[in-house]
């Protein structure tokens, strides 16, 4: 059973581990909120871009400092890409962030707290079909401590987990590769669920 689960997971990871894997993260000096209430980068100077396999930049303490690309305070980070969903259903999402954070899936607001917060927890849900869904995550930092994590609960999950790199991609892959990646993810999920039920 474990071997089957590991093989399925390796398949999905190997498919995602291509040129279209991971999210694109952009860092800007300063932060601002647009008239539409969204964290905005309009008029901000760009520091640089990095590839981020998952949004996991917090150690669980209230004194953590992330400093993306060496920027310590007064910055904005945006992540853009796609979330690969193997099974249709209602998914739960949670962020812990300092400071403001917003999460959009297919341009729909899932988490919206663009305010000053000290590693505040925010939650939202999205009903998603199987396939690729546009993901847009935005964070701004004011002063001192900073960091962010993006977690999810798939249908049937009891616990939160960091949204894994295997489902986060910069761009939608070719249909054949995408179908194979989703098949691997679906098999891995089914085997894991079967294991939980037999324990």
N, C-alpha and C positions, 0 to 999 in steps of 0.2 A: 504494500500500500504506500509506504513512504517513498519507495523508489519511483512509483508512478507519479506521485505528487511532485517529486523533485524533477522528473523528466519533463512534466508539463510546465513547471515553473521555468525550467531552463529554456524550453522552447519559446515561451512568451518573452523572456528576457533577451534571448538571442535575437529575436525578431525586432524588439524595440531598440536593441543596441546597435542601431545603424545610424546613418547620417541624419535621420529625422528624430533621433531620440532626445530626451530632456527638454526643459523649458528654456526660453531665452529671457534673461533678466537684465533690465536696464536700470542704472543708478543715476540719479540727478541731484545736483546741489539744490537745497531748499525744498519747500513744499507749499502747496496751495490747494484750495478747494474751489472748483469751478461753480458757476452759477447754477449748474444742474445738480449740485450736491456731490459730485464725484471728485475723488482725489485726482488732481490734474498735473500734467507735466508741461503745460503750455507756459512758455516764457522761462522755463528753468534750463540751466546749463547742464548738459549731459556729462557725467563723469566717465562712463564706460559701460560695457556690456560683458556679461559672463554667462556661461552655460550652467544651469542648475538642475541636477538630476531630480531633486525633490525640495519642497519648501520645508526645511527642517533646520532652523537657525535659532534654537533656544535650548538651554540645558535644564530647564525646570526651576531655576531660581529667580528671585526677583531683583538680582543684581547683575544679570547677564548683559554683556555688551558685544554686539555682533560686528559692527563696523564694516559693512560691505565695501569692497574695493578701497579700504582704508579711510572711508568717510565716517566720522564719528558722530556728528550731530547735524540736525537740519538737513535732512535728505529725503528723497522719495525713491522707492524701488517698485518697478512694475514687472510682472511676470506674464508672458504671453505664450500661448500654445494650445494644446488640445488634451482633453481627458478622454481616454479610451474606456468605453463601457462594454463589458462582455454580456451582461444580463440586464434587461430592462427592469426598472423598478424605482422605488423611492430611496434616494441616497441622502444620508445626513452628513453635514460638513461642520467642522469646528475649527476656529483659529484661536490661538493665544498669541497676542500681539502687543507690542509697545512701539508706536502709539496707534494712529489711525489705520484701519484696515477695511478693505472692500473686496468681495469675491463675486465675480460675474460668470455665469455659465450660459453660453448662447445669448449673451447680452442681457440676461435676466439677473437681477440682484438676488444673491443667495445669502451673503453676509454684508451688512452695511453698518459700520461704526467708525466714521471718519472723525473721531474725537480724540483728545488726549486721554490715554489710559495707561495704567501701569500693569503691563502683561494681563490685559483683560481678556476674558473668554467670551467668544461670540459664536452663535450657532445658526444654522439654516438648513433647509432641505430643498432638494430638487428631484422631480420625477423625470427620469432620463430613459430614452430608448437605447437599445444596443447600437453602438457605433461611436463615432468621434464627435465630441462636443467642445466648442470653443471655450477656452478658459482664460480669464483675465483676473489677475490678483494684483492689488495695489496696497502698498504700505507707505506711511510717512512716519518719520521720526523727528521729534522736537529736540529734547535735550536729555542727557544722561543715559539711562539704561535703554536697551533696544534689542529687539529680536522678534521672530515670528515662527510659528509652525502651522501647517495645514494638515488637518486630520480628516478622516472620513469613517463612516460606518456603511458598509454595503448591506443590502437587504439580507437579513438573517444574522448579521454580526451582533455580538453582545458587547464588544468593547471597541473603543476608539483605536485607530492606528494611523500612523503617518501615511498620507496618500503616497503610494510607492512609485519609484521611478519607472516601473514597468508599465504604468498607465498614463504617464505624462510625456508628451512629445511636442516638439517644436512645430512640426507640420504634419498634415495628414499623409500617411504613406500611400504607396501605390495600392490599388484595390486588392491584388493578390497577396501582398505582404501583410496588409491590414487584416484581411480575413484570417490569415494564418496566425497572426499575433492574437487576435480575439479568440480564436479556437484554443490556443494554448492557455490563455487566461481563463477561459470558461472551464476547461478541463481541470486546471489547477484549483479553481474555486469549488467545483463539484466534488473533487476528491477531498479537499479540506473540510467541506461541509459534511461529507459522509464520515470522515474521521471523528468530527465533533459529536455526531449522533451516536457513534458506537462506543464512545468513551464513557 
